[in-house]
Amino acid sequence: MISNWDKSFTLLLKSEGGYVVNPADPGGRTNLGVTQNTWESWVGRSSNEKEMRGLTPSDVAPLYKKKFWDACSCDDLPAGVDYLVFDFAVNAGVGRSAKTLQSAVGATPDGSIGKVTVAAANGIPASDLIEKFSQIKTEFYQSLPTFSTFGKGWLNRVAAVKEQAILISTDKG
C-alpha cells in the first residue's frame, strides 16, 4: 500500500545499518544498504569512500523508492507484504524478490510483478503469504555459498522482517 512507503523505508534502514566494508561481502563498500556500484549507477559517475561514508537517508530514499519499491509494485501489494517484498528486493535483488513472491502465490516466476501476481497476492490472506514468502526466502539464503559467513544475520533478518510484516498487515506496525 502506498501509505507504507515511509514506514517500510525506515524499517529497511534499521536492517541495513551504516557504513560497512566487509572483504567477505561481494557487495563491497556499502552505506545505508547501498553499494558503491549501485550508488555510482544511480548518480551516473564515480564515487569515493568519503562520498559513500556521507550518504544520508534523504540521499538514498529516491533510489530505494524507484529502483526497489516501485520496481516491485509495492504500492499495489497488501500491507505487510509490500514491506516484505521491498526488503528482500534490496537484499537479494528485484528479480529474486519478484520470483519469490510469484512462487509464494502460485504464479509463474518470471521476475516481474505484474497484474497477475498482484491479483494473486491480494487474493491470499497476508499472514499466509508472509509465512510462505519467508520460508522461500530462508531456503534461498541457505542455498548460498556464503551462508556459513552471513547466514546467522540473514536468518535473523528474515525473522525480524517477518515479524514487522505481520504487524503492518494487522495495522499494529
HELIX and SHEET records of a PDB file:
HELIX    1   1 ILE A    2  ASN A    4  5                                   3    
HELIX    2   2 TRP A    5  GLU A   16  1                                  12    
HELIX    3   3 GLN A   36  VAL A   43  1                                   8    
HELIX    4   4 GLU A   49  ARG A   53  1                                   5    
HELIX    5   5 PRO A   57  TYR A   64  1                                   8    
HELIX    6   6 LYS A   65  ASP A   70  3                                   6    
HELIX    7   7 CYS A   74  ASP A   76  5                                   3    
HELIX    8   8 VAL A   81  ALA A   92  1                                  12    
HELIX    9   9 VAL A   94  VAL A  105  1                                  12    
HELIX   10  10 LYS A  115  ASN A  122  1                                   8    
HELIX   11  11 ALA A  126  SER A  143  1                                  18    
HELIX   12  12 PHE A  147  SER A  169  1                                  23    
SHEET    1   A 2 THR A  30  ASN A  31  0                                        
SHEET    2   A 2 VAL A  34  THR A  35 -1                                        
END                                                                             
